[in-house]
Structure formats: C-alpha cells, structure tokens
Amino acid sequence: MAQLTARSNVFVERLWKSVKYEDVYLKAYETVSDARAGISHYIDFYNTRRPHRAHGGHTPDMIYFATLPAAQQAA
C-alpha cells in the first residue's frame, strides 16, 4: 500500500475547491436533495465538458479513456 503524504489529498482538495466555488457557492442550494442533484450535475460537467489546464485543455474523461487499452474501450 502506498504511503499517504500531505500531497495525497491535493487532487481531492482541488476538486472540492472547484465544486464549492464554481457550483455550491453560486447556487446556494436550499435542500439536501437539490444539492445532491446539482453537485452530481456539476461532477458530470467537470469530468466530461470542463477543460483542465493540467491536462492541456482536455477533460478528465478524454485523458482517462485515451489511456485505456483498446479492448477495454470497446467493452
């Protein structure tokens, strides 16, 4: 098992910062069910349509699916 370090959480912390500043704070959800639906929609947007500077302007899905072996992509 890999050793956890202070840098281990950097990606999760960055994701949650984006979720808060680009969705939650702007929409101020009134109910938990509204928040769940809205955040779910945002996560889908984040992975499939939002370009990321760290990925050279590509989405996380583009990077992930491009690295899968051809047999897994066809499944």
N, CA, C and O atoms as a Maestro MAE file, in Angstrom:
{
 s_m_m2io_version
 :::
 2.0.0
}

f_m_ct {
 s_m_title
 :::
 protein
 m_atom[300] {
  # First column is atom index #
  i_m_mmod_type
  r_m_x_coord
  r_m_y_coord
  r_m_z_coord
  i_m_residue_number
  s_m_chain_name
  s_m_pdb_residue_name
  s_m_pdb_atom_name
  i_m_atomic_number
  :::
  1 25 0.838 -1.179 0.000 1 A "MET " " N  " 7
  2 3 0.000 0.000 0.000 1 A "MET " " CA " 6
  3 2 0.884 1.244 0.000 1 A "MET " " C  " 6
  4 15 1.871 1.311 0.732 1 A "MET " " O  " 8
  5 25 0.533 2.207 -0.807 2 A "ALA " " N  " 7
  6 3 1.322 3.434 -0.899 2 A "ALA " " CA " 6
  7 2 1.200 4.233 0.391 2 A "ALA " " C  " 6
  8 15 0.152 4.260 1.037 2 A "ALA " " O  " 8
  9 25 2.281 4.868 0.736 3 A "GLN " " N  " 7
  10 3 2.287 5.690 1.948 3 A "GLN " " CA " 6
  11 2 1.547 6.997 1.681 3 A "GLN " " C  " 6
  12 15 1.760 7.642 0.654 3 A "GLN " " O  " 8
  13 25 0.681 7.379 2.609 4 A "LEU " " N  " 7
  14 3 -0.046 8.634 2.473 4 A "LEU " " CA " 6
  15 2 0.843 9.782 2.912 4 A "LEU " " C  " 6
  16 15 1.545 9.690 3.919 4 A "LEU " " O  " 8
  17 25 0.807 10.855 2.150 5 A "THR " " N  " 7
  18 3 1.590 12.037 2.475 5 A "THR " " CA " 6
  19 2 0.685 13.254 2.428 5 A "THR " " C  " 6
  20 15 -0.496 13.153 2.096 5 A "THR " " O  " 8
  21 25 1.243 14.394 2.759 6 A "ALA " " N  " 7
  22 3 0.475 15.632 2.697 6 A "ALA " " CA " 6
  23 2 0.014 15.916 1.269 6 A "ALA " " C  " 6
  24 15 -1.008 16.572 1.066 6 A "ALA " " O  " 8
  25 25 0.757 15.430 0.288 7 A "ARG " " N  " 7
  26 3 0.390 15.658 -1.108 7 A "ARG " " CA " 6
  27 2 -0.697 14.705 -1.592 7 A "ARG " " C  " 6
  28 15 -1.250 14.908 -2.673 7 A "ARG " " O  " 8
  29 25 -1.014 13.681 -0.824 8 A "SER " " N  " 7
  30 3 -2.000 12.684 -1.242 8 A "SER " " CA " 6
  31 2 -3.377 13.287 -1.485 8 A "SER " " C  " 6
  32 15 -4.114 12.826 -2.358 8 A "SER " " O  " 8
  33 25 -3.720 14.297 -0.731 9 A "ASN " " N  " 7
  34 3 -5.050 14.892 -0.831 9 A "ASN " " CA " 6
  35 2 -5.133 16.057 -1.808 9 A "ASN " " C  " 6
  36 15 -6.215 16.614 -1.996 9 A "ASN " " O  " 8
  37 25 -4.041 16.434 -2.426 10 A "VAL " " N  " 7
  38 3 -4.039 17.634 -3.238 10 A "VAL " " CA " 6
  39 2 -5.079 17.589 -4.358 10 A "VAL " " C  " 6
  40 15 -5.716 18.603 -4.644 10 A "VAL " " O  " 8
  41 25 -5.260 16.439 -4.990 11 A "PHE " " N  " 7
  42 3 -6.213 16.353 -6.101 11 A "PHE " " CA " 6
  43 2 -7.656 16.424 -5.616 11 A "PHE " " C  " 6
  44 15 -8.493 17.070 -6.245 11 A "PHE " " O  " 8
  45 25 -7.943 15.770 -4.513 12 A "VAL " " N  " 7
  46 3 -9.295 15.815 -3.946 12 A "VAL " " CA " 6
  47 2 -9.607 17.215 -3.433 12 A "VAL " " C  " 6
  48 15 -10.710 17.723 -3.632 12 A "VAL " " O  " 8
  49 25 -8.635 17.837 -2.773 13 A "GLU " " N  " 7
  50 3 -8.848 19.197 -2.272 13 A "GLU " " CA " 6
  51 2 -9.094 20.164 -3.421 13 A "GLU " " C  " 6
  52 15 -9.929 21.059 -3.294 13 A "GLU " " O  " 8
  53 25 -8.399 20.012 -4.521 14 A "ARG " " N  " 7
  54 3 -8.590 20.880 -5.681 14 A "ARG " " CA " 6
  55 2 -9.968 20.673 -6.297 14 A "ARG " " C  " 6
  56 15 -10.629 21.633 -6.694 14 A "ARG " " O  " 8
  57 25 -10.397 19.412 -6.373 15 A "LEU " " N  " 7
  58 3 -11.737 19.124 -6.878 15 A "LEU " " CA " 6
  59 2 -12.790 19.804 -6.019 15 A "LEU " " C  " 6
  60 15 -13.679 20.474 -6.544 15 A "LEU " " O  " 8
  61 25 -12.700 19.639 -4.698 16 A "TRP " " N  " 7
  62 3 -13.716 20.223 -3.825 16 A "TRP " " CA " 6
  63 2 -13.690 21.740 -3.847 16 A "TRP " " C  " 6
  64 15 -14.733 22.375 -3.685 16 A "TRP " " O  " 8
  65 25 -12.520 22.336 -4.044 17 A "LYS " " N  " 7
  66 3 -12.469 23.790 -4.190 17 A "LYS " " CA " 6
  67 2 -13.253 24.202 -5.436 17 A "LYS " " C  " 6
  68 15 -14.033 25.153 -5.395 17 A "LYS " " O  " 8
  69 25 -13.048 23.492 -6.534 18 A "SER " " N  " 7
  70 3 -13.784 23.788 -7.765 18 A "SER " " CA " 6
  71 2 -15.282 23.601 -7.565 18 A "SER " " C  " 6
  72 15 -16.072 24.444 -7.989 18 A "SER " " O  " 8
  73 25 -15.678 22.507 -6.923 19 A "VAL " " N  " 7
  74 3 -17.104 22.248 -6.683 19 A "VAL " " CA " 6
  75 2 -17.713 23.392 -5.884 19 A "VAL " " C  " 6
  76 15 -18.786 23.890 -6.223 19 A "VAL " " O  " 8
  77 25 -17.033 23.805 -4.830 20 A "LYS " " N  " 7
  78 3 -17.576 24.874 -3.976 20 A "LYS " " CA " 6
  79 2 -17.666 26.207 -4.711 20 A "LYS " " C  " 6
  80 15 -18.716 26.849 -4.704 20 A "LYS " " O  " 8
  81 25 -16.572 26.626 -5.345 21 A "TYR " " N  " 7
  82 3 -16.542 27.961 -5.948 21 A "TYR " " CA " 6
  83 2 -17.272 28.049 -7.283 21 A "TYR " " C  " 6
  84 15 -17.781 29.114 -7.631 21 A "TYR " " O  " 8
  85 25 -17.334 26.957 -8.035 22 A "GLU " " N  " 7
  86 3 -17.980 27.002 -9.342 22 A "GLU " " CA " 6
  87 2 -19.419 26.519 -9.318 22 A "GLU " " C  " 6
  88 15 -20.132 26.658 -10.312 22 A "GLU " " O  " 8
  89 25 -19.861 25.947 -8.190 23 A "ASP " " N  " 7
  90 3 -21.232 25.433 -8.143 23 A "ASP " " CA " 6
  91 2 -21.941 25.797 -6.844 23 A "ASP " " C  " 6
  92 15 -22.891 26.580 -6.858 23 A "ASP " " O  " 8
  93 25 -21.500 25.246 -5.740 24 A "VAL " " N  " 7
  94 3 -22.236 25.354 -4.482 24 A "VAL " " CA " 6
  95 2 -22.433 26.807 -4.042 24 A "VAL " " C  " 6
  96 15 -23.554 27.207 -3.731 24 A "VAL " " O  " 8
  97 25 -21.368 27.594 -4.014 25 A "TYR " " N  " 7
  98 3 -21.497 28.981 -3.548 25 A "TYR " " CA " 6
  99 2 -22.337 29.821 -4.505 25 A "TYR " " C  " 6
  100 15 -23.011 30.756 -4.072 25 A "TYR " " O  " 8
  101 25 -22.308 29.508 -5.775 26 A "LEU " " N  " 7
  102 3 -23.077 30.276 -6.755 26 A "LEU " " CA " 6
  103 2 -24.565 29.948 -6.714 26 A "LEU " " C  " 6
  104 15 -25.404 30.807 -6.988 26 A "LEU " " O  " 8
  105 25 -24.887 28.707 -6.371 27 A "LYS " " N  " 7
  106 3 -26.282 28.273 -6.426 27 A "LYS " " CA " 6
  107 2 -26.978 28.257 -5.078 27 A "LYS " " C  " 6
  108 15 -28.208 28.264 -5.031 27 A "LYS " " O  " 8
  109 25 -26.240 28.236 -3.990 28 A "ALA " " N  " 7
  110 3 -26.804 28.268 -2.633 28 A "ALA " " CA " 6
  111 2 -28.020 27.344 -2.519 28 A "ALA " " C  " 6
  112 15 -29.141 27.799 -2.296 28 A "ALA " " O  " 8
  113 25 -27.779 26.051 -2.674 29 A "TYR " " N  " 7
  114 3 -28.856 25.067 -2.623 29 A "TYR " " CA " 6
  115 2 -29.654 25.177 -1.327 29 A "TYR " " C  " 6
  116 15 -29.093 25.403 -0.255 29 A "TYR " " O  " 8
  117 25 -30.973 25.011 -1.444 30 A "GLU " " N  " 7
  118 3 -31.844 25.145 -0.280 30 A "GLU " " CA " 6
  119 2 -32.111 23.823 0.423 30 A "GLU " " C  " 6
  120 15 -32.404 23.806 1.619 30 A "GLU " " O  " 8
  121 25 -32.012 22.719 -0.304 31 A "THR " " N  " 7
  122 3 -32.262 21.419 0.318 31 A "THR " " CA " 6
  123 2 -31.123 20.459 -0.022 31 A "THR " " C  " 6
  124 15 -30.366 20.676 -0.969 31 A "THR " " O  " 8
  125 25 -31.022 19.413 0.760 32 A "VAL " " N  " 7
  126 3 -30.004 18.396 0.513 32 A "VAL " " CA " 6
  127 2 -30.243 17.729 -0.840 32 A "VAL " " C  " 6
  128 15 -29.292 17.467 -1.577 32 A "VAL " " O  " 8
  129 25 -31.497 17.454 -1.168 33 A "SER " " N  " 7
  130 3 -31.771 16.803 -2.454 33 A "SER " " CA " 6
  131 2 -31.407 17.721 -3.621 33 A "SER " " C  " 6
  132 15 -30.918 17.241 -4.644 33 A "SER " " O  " 8
  133 25 -31.635 19.031 -3.490 34 A "ASP " " N  " 7
  134 3 -31.215 19.970 -4.531 34 A "ASP " " CA " 6
  135 2 -29.695 19.971 -4.664 34 A "ASP " " C  " 6
  136 15 -29.164 19.995 -5.774 34 A "ASP " " O  " 8
  137 25 -29.002 19.946 -3.532 35 A "ALA " " N  " 7
  138 3 -27.530 19.934 -3.544 35 A "ALA " " CA " 6
  139 2 -27.004 18.660 -4.194 35 A "ALA " " C  " 6
  140 15 -26.079 18.707 -5.005 35 A "ALA " " O  " 8
  141 25 -27.589 17.533 -3.843 36 A "ARG " " N  " 7
  142 3 -27.144 16.257 -4.435 36 A "ARG " " CA " 6
  143 2 -27.303 16.273 -5.945 36 A "ARG " " C  " 6
  144 15 -26.387 15.897 -6.676 36 A "ARG " " O  " 8
  145 25 -28.459 16.707 -6.407 37 A "ALA " " N  " 7
  146 3 -28.717 16.738 -7.848 37 A "ALA " " CA " 6
  147 2 -27.788 17.738 -8.542 37 A "ALA " " C  " 6
  148 15 -27.221 17.437 -9.592 37 A "ALA " " O  " 8
  149 25 -27.637 18.910 -7.961 38 A "GLY " " N  " 7
  150 3 -26.797 19.940 -8.565 38 A "GLY " " CA " 6
  151 2 -25.327 19.558 -8.602 38 A "GLY " " C  " 6
  152 15 -24.654 19.754 -9.615 38 A "GLY " " O  " 8
  153 25 -24.827 19.011 -7.497 39 A "ILE " " N  " 7
  154 3 -23.420 18.612 -7.441 39 A "ILE " " CA " 6
  155 2 -23.165 17.441 -8.379 39 A "ILE " " C  " 6
  156 15 -22.114 17.373 -9.016 39 A "ILE " " O  " 8
  157 25 -24.109 16.527 -8.468 40 A "SER " " N  " 7
  158 3 -23.980 15.418 -9.407 40 A "SER " " CA " 6
  159 2 -23.871 15.948 -10.839 40 A "SER " " C  " 6
  160 15 -23.042 15.479 -11.619 40 A "SER " " O  " 8
  161 25 -24.698 16.911 -11.174 41 A "HIS " " N  " 7
  162 3 -24.649 17.528 -12.499 41 A "HIS " " CA " 6
  163 2 -23.305 18.221 -12.708 41 A "HIS " " C  " 6
  164 15 -22.724 18.119 -13.788 41 A "HIS " " O  " 8
  165 25 -22.807 18.919 -11.699 42 A "TYR " " N  " 7
  166 3 -21.528 19.604 -11.814 42 A "TYR " " CA " 6
  167 2 -20.380 18.608 -12.009 42 A "TYR " " C  " 6
  168 15 -19.502 18.844 -12.838 42 A "TYR " " O  " 8
  169 25 -20.372 17.509 -11.265 43 A "ILE " " N  " 7
  170 3 -19.317 16.496 -11.393 43 A "ILE " " CA " 6
  171 2 -19.309 15.928 -12.816 43 A "ILE " " C  " 6
  172 15 -18.248 15.709 -13.399 43 A "ILE " " O  " 8
  173 25 -20.492 15.694 -13.362 44 A "ASP " " N  " 7
  174 3 -20.575 15.232 -14.756 44 A "ASP " " CA " 6
  175 2 -19.959 16.269 -15.692 44 A "ASP " " C  " 6
  176 15 -19.177 15.920 -16.577 44 A "ASP " " O  " 8
  177 25 -20.304 17.533 -15.503 45 A "PHE " " N  " 7
  178 3 -19.729 18.618 -16.303 45 A "PHE " " CA " 6
  179 2 -18.209 18.673 -16.126 45 A "PHE " " C  " 6
  180 15 -17.476 18.803 -17.107 45 A "PHE " " O  " 8
  181 25 -17.740 18.576 -14.897 46 A "TYR " " N  " 7
  182 3 -16.314 18.652 -14.566 46 A "TYR " " CA " 6
  183 2 -15.520 17.566 -15.294 46 A "TYR " " C  " 6
  184 15 -14.423 17.820 -15.791 46 A "TYR " " O  " 8
  185 25 -16.073 16.368 -15.354 47 A "ASN " " N  " 7
  186 3 -15.372 15.246 -15.971 47 A "ASN " " CA " 6
  187 2 -15.504 15.181 -17.482 47 A "ASN " " C  " 6
  188 15 -14.586 14.715 -18.157 47 A "ASN " " O  " 8
  189 25 -16.624 15.638 -18.029 48 A "THR " " N  " 7
  190 3 -16.884 15.422 -19.449 48 A "THR " " CA " 6
  191 2 -16.773 16.659 -20.336 48 A "THR " " C  " 6
  192 15 -16.493 16.533 -21.528 48 A "THR " " O  " 8
  193 25 -16.986 17.845 -19.780 49 A "ARG " " N  " 7
  194 3 -17.015 19.032 -20.638 49 A "ARG " " CA " 6
  195 2 -16.082 20.156 -20.218 49 A "ARG " " C  " 6
  196 15 -15.748 21.001 -21.048 49 A "ARG " " O  " 8
  197 25 -15.650 20.200 -18.969 50 A "ARG " " N  " 7
  198 3 -14.814 21.303 -18.486 50 A "ARG " " CA " 6
  199 2 -13.352 21.028 -18.823 50 A "ARG " " C  " 6
  200 15 -12.784 20.050 -18.337 50 A "ARG " " O  " 8
  201 25 -12.720 21.890 -19.662 51 A "PRO " " N  " 7
  202 3 -11.310 21.687 -19.971 51 A "PRO " " CA " 6
  203 2 -10.448 21.975 -18.741 51 A "PRO " " C  " 6
  204 15 -10.772 22.845 -17.932 51 A "PRO " " O  " 8
  205 25 -9.352 21.236 -18.614 52 A "HIS " " N  " 7
  206 3 -8.455 21.381 -17.469 52 A "HIS " " CA " 6
  207 2 -7.070 21.784 -17.960 52 A "HIS " " C  " 6
  208 15 -6.502 21.153 -18.851 52 A "HIS " " O  " 8
  209 25 -6.549 22.826 -17.373 53 A "ARG " " N  " 7
  210 3 -5.223 23.315 -17.734 53 A "ARG " " CA " 6
  211 2 -4.160 22.234 -17.514 53 A "ARG " " C  " 6
  212 15 -3.230 22.100 -18.309 53 A "ARG " " O  " 8
  213 25 -4.301 21.476 -16.443 54 A "ALA " " N  " 7
  214 3 -3.330 20.421 -16.133 54 A "ALA " " CA " 6
  215 2 -3.323 19.315 -17.185 54 A "ALA " " C  " 6
  216 15 -2.351 18.569 -17.301 54 A "ALA " " O  " 8
  217 25 -4.403 19.212 -17.949 55 A "HIS " " N  " 7
  218 3 -4.496 18.186 -18.992 55 A "HIS " " CA " 6
  219 2 -4.351 18.804 -20.385 55 A "HIS " " C  " 6
  220 15 -4.775 18.213 -21.378 55 A "HIS " " O  " 8
  221 25 -3.761 19.974 -20.450 56 A "GLY " " N  " 7
  222 3 -3.554 20.614 -21.749 56 A "GLY " " CA " 6
  223 2 -4.847 21.015 -22.434 56 A "GLY " " C  " 6
  224 15 -4.928 21.006 -23.662 56 A "GLY " " O  " 8
  225 25 -5.852 21.365 -21.658 57 A "GLY " " N  " 7
  226 3 -7.127 21.782 -22.226 57 A "GLY " " CA " 6
  227 2 -8.093 20.644 -22.506 57 A "GLY " " C  " 6
  228 15 -9.175 20.867 -23.048 57 A "GLY " " O  " 8
  229 25 -7.713 19.428 -22.141 58 A "HIS " " N  " 7
  230 3 -8.595 18.274 -22.312 58 A "HIS " " CA " 6
  231 2 -9.387 18.031 -21.036 58 A "HIS " " C  " 6
  232 15 -9.042 18.536 -19.968 58 A "HIS " " O  " 8
  233 25 -10.446 17.258 -21.164 59 A "THR " " N  " 7
  234 3 -11.247 16.896 -19.987 59 A "THR " " CA " 6
  235 2 -10.654 15.658 -19.321 59 A "THR " " C  " 6
  236 15 -9.910 14.913 -19.960 59 A "THR " " O  " 8
  237 25 -10.973 15.427 -18.039 60 A "PRO " " N  " 7
  238 3 -10.506 14.204 -17.397 60 A "PRO " " CA " 6
  239 2 -10.954 12.943 -18.137 60 A "PRO " " C  " 6
  240 15 -10.188 11.985 -18.242 60 A "PRO " " O  " 8
  241 25 -12.182 12.933 -18.647 61 A "ASP " " N  " 7
  242 3 -12.656 11.760 -19.396 61 A "ASP " " CA " 6
  243 2 -11.811 11.514 -20.644 61 A "ASP " " C  " 6
  244 15 -11.497 10.366 -20.959 61 A "ASP " " O  " 8
  245 25 -11.441 12.574 -21.354 62 A "MET " " N  " 7
  246 3 -10.618 12.410 -22.556 62 A "MET " " CA " 6
  247 2 -9.280 11.756 -22.198 62 A "MET " " C  " 6
  248 15 -8.820 10.849 -22.891 62 A "MET " " O  " 8
  249 25 -8.676 12.215 -21.134 63 A "ILE " " N  " 7
  250 3 -7.385 11.681 -20.708 63 A "ILE " " CA " 6
  251 2 -7.543 10.239 -20.245 63 A "ILE " " C  " 6
  252 15 -6.753 9.375 -20.625 63 A "ILE " " O  " 8
  253 25 -8.548 9.975 -19.435 64 A "TYR " " N  " 7
  254 3 -8.749 8.628 -18.899 64 A "TYR " " CA " 6
  255 2 -9.013 7.619 -20.013 64 A "TYR " " C  " 6
  256 15 -8.356 6.580 -20.077 64 A "TYR " " O  " 8
  257 25 -9.961 7.915 -20.883 65 A "PHE " " N  " 7
  258 3 -10.333 6.951 -21.916 65 A "PHE " " CA " 6
  259 2 -9.245 6.790 -22.969 65 A "PHE " " C  " 6
  260 15 -9.164 5.741 -23.608 65 A "PHE " " O  " 8
  261 25 -8.415 7.795 -23.161 66 A "ALA " " N  " 7
  262 3 -7.310 7.678 -24.118 66 A "ALA " " CA " 6
  263 2 -6.219 6.734 -23.618 66 A "ALA " " C  " 6
  264 15 -5.437 6.206 -24.409 66 A "ALA " " O  " 8
  265 25 -6.170 6.524 -22.306 67 A "THR " " N  " 7
  266 3 -5.125 5.654 -21.741 67 A "THR " " CA " 6
  267 2 -5.577 4.210 -21.568 67 A "THR " " C  " 6
  268 15 -4.758 3.354 -21.232 67 A "THR " " O  " 8
  269 25 -6.851 3.915 -21.786 68 A "LEU " " N  " 7
  270 3 -7.335 2.545 -21.659 68 A "LEU " " CA " 6
  271 2 -6.872 1.698 -22.832 68 A "LEU " " C  " 6
  272 15 -6.800 2.187 -23.960 68 A "LEU " " O  " 8
  273 25 -6.560 0.448 -22.582 69 A "PRO " " N  " 7
  274 3 -6.260 -0.454 -23.709 69 A "PRO " " CA " 6
  275 2 -7.465 -0.558 -24.641 69 A "PRO " " C  " 6
  276 15 -8.603 -0.409 -24.194 69 A "PRO " " O  " 8
  277 25 -7.236 -0.806 -25.905 70 A "ALA " " N  " 7
  278 3 -8.310 -0.849 -26.900 70 A "ALA " " CA " 6
  279 2 -9.416 -1.840 -26.539 70 A "ALA " " C  " 6
  280 15 -10.583 -1.566 -26.816 70 A "ALA " " O  " 8
  281 25 -9.092 -2.971 -25.936 71 A "ALA " " N  " 7
  282 3 -10.100 -3.968 -25.579 71 A "ALA " " CA " 6
  283 2 -11.070 -3.432 -24.529 71 A "ALA " " C  " 6
  284 15 -12.262 -3.738 -24.582 71 A "ALA " " O  " 8
  285 25 -10.584 -2.644 -23.585 72 A "GLN " " N  " 7
  286 3 -11.459 -2.099 -22.557 72 A "GLN " " CA " 6
  287 2 -12.341 -1.000 -23.126 72 A "GLN " " C  " 6
  288 15 -13.488 -0.857 -22.703 72 A "GLN " " O  " 8
  289 25 -11.837 -0.223 -24.069 73 A "GLN " " N  " 7
  290 3 -12.635 0.836 -24.663 73 A "GLN " " CA " 6
  291 2 -13.806 0.285 -25.449 73 A "GLN " " C  " 6
  292 15 -14.863 0.914 -25.496 73 A "GLN " " O  " 8
  293 25 -13.646 -0.873 -26.069 74 A "ALA " " N  " 7
  294 3 -14.701 -1.469 -26.879 74 A "ALA " " CA " 6
  295 2 -15.803 -2.067 -26.017 74 A "ALA " " C  " 6
  296 15 -16.930 -2.225 -26.485 74 A "ALA " " O  " 8
  297 25 -15.500 -2.402 -24.765 75 A "ALA " " N  " 7
  298 3 -16.474 -3.067 -23.885 75 A "ALA " " CA " 6
  299 2 -17.584 -2.164 -23.443 75 A "ALA " " C  " 6
  300 15 -18.469 -2.592 -22.702 75 A "ALA " " O  " 8
  :::
 }
 m_bond[299] {
  # First column is bond index #
  i_m_from
  i_m_to
  i_m_order
  :::
  1 1 2 1
  2 2 3 1
  3 3 4 2
  4 3 5 1
  5 5 6 1
  6 6 7 1
  7 7 8 2
  8 7 9 1
  9 9 10 1
  10 10 11 1
  11 11 12 2
  12 11 13 1
  13 13 14 1
  14 14 15 1
  15 15 16 2
  16 15 17 1
  17 17 18 1
  18 18 19 1
  19 19 20 2
  20 19 21 1
  21 21 22 1
  22 22 23 1
  23 23 24 2
  24 23 25 1
  25 25 26 1
  26 26 27 1
  27 27 28 2
  28 27 29 1
  29 29 30 1
  30 30 31 1
  31 31 32 2
  32 31 33 1
  33 33 34 1
  34 34 35 1
  35 35 36 2
  36 35 37 1
  37 37 38 1
  38 38 39 1
  39 39 40 2
  40 39 41 1
  41 41 42 1
  42 42 43 1
  43 43 44 2
  44 43 45 1
  45 45 46 1
  46 46 47 1
  47 47 48 2
  48 47 49 1
  49 49 50 1
  50 50 51 1
  51 51 52 2
  52 51 53 1
  53 53 54 1
  54 54 55 1
  55 55 56 2
  56 55 57 1
  57 57 58 1
  58 58 59 1
  59 59 60 2
  60 59 61 1
  61 61 62 1
  62 62 63 1
  63 63 64 2
  64 63 65 1
  65 65 66 1
  66 66 67 1
  67 67 68 2
  68 67 69 1
  69 69 70 1
  70 70 71 1
  71 71 72 2
  72 71 73 1
  73 73 74 1
  74 74 75 1
  75 75 76 2
  76 75 77 1
  77 77 78 1
  78 78 79 1
  79 79 80 2
  80 79 81 1
  81 81 82 1
  82 82 83 1
  83 83 84 2
  84 83 85 1
  85 85 86 1
  86 86 87 1
  87 87 88 2
  88 87 89 1
  89 89 90 1
  90 90 91 1
  91 91 92 2
  92 91 93 1
  93 93 94 1
  94 94 95 1
  95 95 96 2
  96 95 97 1
  97 97 98 1
  98 98 99 1
  99 99 100 2
  100 99 101 1
  101 101 102 1
  102 102 103 1
  103 103 104 2
  104 103 105 1
  105 105 106 1
  106 106 107 1
  107 107 108 2
  108 107 109 1
  109 109 110 1
  110 110 111 1
  111 111 112 2
  112 111 113 1
  113 113 114 1
  114 114 115 1
  115 115 116 2
  116 115 117 1
  117 117 118 1
  118 118 119 1
  119 119 120 2
  120 119 121 1
  121 121 122 1
  122 122 123 1
  123 123 124 2
  124 123 125 1
  125 125 126 1
  126 126 127 1
  127 127 128 2
  128 127 129 1
  129 129 130 1
  130 130 131 1
  131 131 132 2
  132 131 133 1
  133 133 134 1
  134 134 135 1
  135 135 136 2
  136 135 137 1
  137 137 138 1
  138 138 139 1
  139 139 140 2
  140 139 141 1
  141 141 142 1
  142 142 143 1
  143 143 144 2
  144 143 145 1
  145 145 146 1
  146 146 147 1
  147 147 148 2
  148 147 149 1
  149 149 150 1
  150 150 151 1
  151 151 152 2
  152 151 153 1
  153 153 154 1
  154 154 155 1
  155 155 156 2
  156 155 157 1
  157 157 158 1
  158 158 159 1
  159 159 160 2
  160 159 161 1
  161 161 162 1
  162 162 163 1
  163 163 164 2
  164 163 165 1
  165 165 166 1
  166 166 167 1
  167 167 168 2
  168 167 169 1
  169 169 170 1
  170 170 171 1
  171 171 172 2
  172 171 173 1
  173 173 174 1
  174 174 175 1
  175 175 176 2
  176 175 177 1
  177 177 178 1
  178 178 179 1
  179 179 180 2
  180 179 181 1
  181 181 182 1
  182 182 183 1
  183 183 184 2
  184 183 185 1
  185 185 186 1
  186 186 187 1
  187 187 188 2
  188 187 189 1
  189 189 190 1
  190 190 191 1
  191 191 192 2
  192 191 193 1
  193 193 194 1
  194 194 195 1
  195 195 196 2
  196 195 197 1
  197 197 198 1
  198 198 199 1
  199 199 200 2
  200 199 201 1
  201 201 202 1
  202 202 203 1
  203 203 204 2
  204 203 205 1
  205 205 206 1
  206 206 207 1
  207 207 208 2
  208 207 209 1
  209 209 210 1
  210 210 211 1
  211 211 212 2
  212 211 213 1
  213 213 214 1
  214 214 215 1
  215 215 216 2
  216 215 217 1
  217 217 218 1
  218 218 219 1
  219 219 220 2
  220 219 221 1
  221 221 222 1
  222 222 223 1
  223 223 224 2
  224 223 225 1
  225 225 226 1
  226 226 227 1
  227 227 228 2
  228 227 229 1
  229 229 230 1
  230 230 231 1
  231 231 232 2
  232 231 233 1
  233 233 234 1
  234 234 235 1
  235 235 236 2
  236 235 237 1
  237 237 238 1
  238 238 239 1
  239 239 240 2
  240 239 241 1
  241 241 242 1
  242 242 243 1
  243 243 244 2
  244 243 245 1
  245 245 246 1
  246 246 247 1
  247 247 248 2
  248 247 249 1
  249 249 250 1
  250 250 251 1
  251 251 252 2
  252 251 253 1
  253 253 254 1
  254 254 255 1
  255 255 256 2
  256 255 257 1
  257 257 258 1
  258 258 259 1
  259 259 260 2
  260 259 261 1
  261 261 262 1
  262 262 263 1
  263 263 264 2
  264 263 265 1
  265 265 266 1
  266 266 267 1
  267 267 268 2
  268 267 269 1
  269 269 270 1
  270 270 271 1
  271 271 272 2
  272 271 273 1
  273 273 274 1
  274 274 275 1
  275 275 276 2
  276 275 277 1
  277 277 278 1
  278 278 279 1
  279 279 280 2
  280 279 281 1
  281 281 282 1
  282 282 283 1
  283 283 284 2
  284 283 285 1
  285 285 286 1
  286 286 287 1
  287 287 288 2
  288 287 289 1
  289 289 290 1
  290 290 291 1
  291 291 292 2
  292 291 293 1
  293 293 294 1
  294 294 295 1
  295 295 296 2
  296 295 297 1
  297 297 298 1
  298 298 299 1
  299 299 300 2
  :::
 }
}
